[in-house]
Amino acid sequence: MTKAIFEQTYKITSLHINTNKELSLYGLLGFLQDIASEHSRVLDFGYESMKAKGIFWVLVRQKLNIEQWPQWHDKITIKTWTLPIKSFYASREFEIYLNDQKIGACATTWMILDSKTRKPKEVSKEALPLHPRTDYRLAFSANKIKLPEDLKLANTLTVRNSDLDMNHHVNNVKYSQWILDTIPIALHKEFDIKTFEINFVAETFLNDTMECYHNISTDKTTTNEYFFKGKNTTHNKMAFVAKIKI
């Protein structure tokens, strides 16, 4: 294993599964967040190193393609690497393996925020030991999501203490749980997610009120794409937009 490529193996326990006894979306996203954090720490641009510089990483865009969802008690191996940086943006990619077979991949885009001003800083100007991979990249990237116009209000919630991470804003994995909570339980049992995409538009903080919208209908439909958005009504800002393909 080189500095450019980092890998870890994860056992899927009862804490990581959904009602179908499969690895849940938020369980997998949690694994991806964990290995990204560990690789960054090993390369000395993790949370503590960044904190000392007065900066921190935020996830901007994410696209996950998954061909097969692992089951309870399975073990998966995840490989991750960074790509050459572009101005304000850094890219990190992942591949997911079950029994030595590739079952999924994920592309992500990150930015650096100033800890005091919460404003972006140019990644290319920071002296970070990224060790980017230059011999390979995924065939897809995380792009901007274009929403349809027919989204309707599905849920309203208030940000709680347990939604926050060490940067004192809502953790990126929590948004996937908010999205899944808007989907009727019957649909959870009927389909497997093939693609999950999300764009994080603005930070969300403790006690903010969030309106979650989607275009899911109770009528039978032939569509295999569902769209979501979250509006922070406390600050009148869009917080996220997302898309699920089944």
Steps between C-alpha positions, in 0.01 A plus 500: 500500500650831392445841658268583212265204557363416844276206589310364797264209564169544681272238653128569458339472841144551620583871538551540123198323349151605392164323530601265217810386695719662233769760552307826521575806288599703805706204626703493179536878492626479858767251393604731215524793738706294744756378247535850352569632849751224576688544172517875559631443853771260377611755241496780762215709366231358728276680747764587763758617246242713321370640829850620585498691169159653572327315215281193450368280218138506382340261255347686204380227262472124509394232253479133599439217253429161658431173317442274800416579861695287750311306764517486877830336616672556164839666488580765241829659402510864397785665309537875476729761346510868417537657155704806399340813645334775300499844661233495773407132454650167598370165371501169683389168350410163647450142383306242702575127490312193626680163483766663280236612248442869436137581586501878509685828467461854625626838380513799734596867484625692803580858600693658784325753726661749735408402857420857604339654190349174362605625156678286235878502469688398187616142545783540250658769720508282813815296562326163534671160442217364284704242302240497218456200274585570136486154339124439531166665567136393500296523180254741666512803728270679742321772307236765562149358533219661301168472681156462340231749597245260649652449845261516794550537875554161664632575848600781735762458772718692741874436521588324825821453699542147361498630141824695549860395449831633633479800264176599678284467190277220374709200397476404131376148580206642696356656183465153347294394802276804458450405135422136579251608767289671231461173304199279592606175669331293227740644243799419721402135473435509125817645354878508534683825451732489198620861508498762774604856420501803726614863477562682828409863444530661845588399854220422745527562873340418835131601530470587131166398351514288187230433241561182298340465157477214249314395184387157623137423419270250670380402152669216317765640272759371258765754593828378644623844609399693810605853590533672837586840642537649843423864574632663815207725592687653793745667262286477185769302317510181300699245703520203264366343182513127434406226256442128544491256210363149546 
